[in-house]
Amino acid sequence: MVTDGAPALALGVDPADAETMNRPLHPHDEGVITLRMWIGIVLVGAVMAVGTLAVLDACLPGSFMEGSGTLQYAQTMAFTRWYRPCCKALT
């Protein structure tokens, strides 16, 4: 529940929109997640997966992008890739 704090705070301090209750409802046959949203989810997931695998590959010796790290180092780099954008193995 720690990760819920920032969105809840943002929603709590955001001023209310006077027209919210006057907007029409979504069509009943339309799902909550539309096809366009699913495409975005899949594309972002694919980019993150390829990026993570590229970092993992770059940190290991004997791969497409030659690295010099150990398996533990490569796993750490792949795990922290999306939290710390700089990777010493790629620079």
Summary of the structure (lengths in Angstrom):
residues: 91
radius of gyration: 20.8
end to end distance: 36.4
largest distance: 61.3
contacts: 165
relative contact order: 0.09
helix: 58%
strand: 0%
